Amino acid sequence: MHPVTKPPCLRERKRQATLRRIYDEALALVERHGADAVTVEDICAAADISRRTFFNYVSSKDDAILGAFPFELDAEALAAIEATQSDNLIELIVSQMKERSELVSRGLLERRRLVISDNPSLAHASHKRRVTVLTALARAVDKHFARFPDDRRLPDLPVEVEVHIVVDVCRSALSLYLSNPHFPADTGSAVDGVRRAARIHTAYYKELTW
């Protein structure tokens, strides 16, 4: 039986509403004017908030435009990946992802994908953010293999190679789910969508002959 999830309190609902307004207004401004022409002050005016409030919610203009990443691998999740034995490390990683579905929709993701493709500065910021997340994941996977060497699937190769492969499958699954508007959306949750994308990748690999 799944635990009952309590609805967010009034304070949290207000926080989420403010954050959504910042994301929506920042994205709308970039869609109209381009990223380089938009300032923090422009976003504050459009969202009807002060500069101080803006920086209480997001750390930069780029973060306001790019918004919350739909999934989080926090310190607790990374620790679980390090310390949990598994015969399917990809599944373990996906199962530790926490959804931020209250702040993200597929429509919003598609709008962001389009502005990133049209604005090189945003593409760089998005890449930098992904690298930060994937680097932390790689460290957790490396520690996992050090603790559970029997979980390795490629023991004849250097561990760094297998770490890279594991992280790359996760990256590819996230990319397929988040960036491809044709990816099936009939999954039970966003995490299930990433899990399905990972299965598609691994099934495809199995069909290859060399």
Secondary structure, 3 states (H helix, E strand, C coil): CCCCCCCCCHHHHHHHHHHHHHHHHHHHHHHHHCHHHCCHHHHHHHHCCCHHHHHHHCCCHHHHHHCCCCEECCHHHHHHHHHCCCCCHHHHHHHCCEECHHHCCHHHHHHHHHHHHHCHHHHHHHHHHHHHHHHHHHHHHHHHHHHCHHHCCCCCCCHHHHHHHHHHHHHHHHHHHHHCCCCCCCCCCHHHHHHHHHHHHHHHHHHCCC
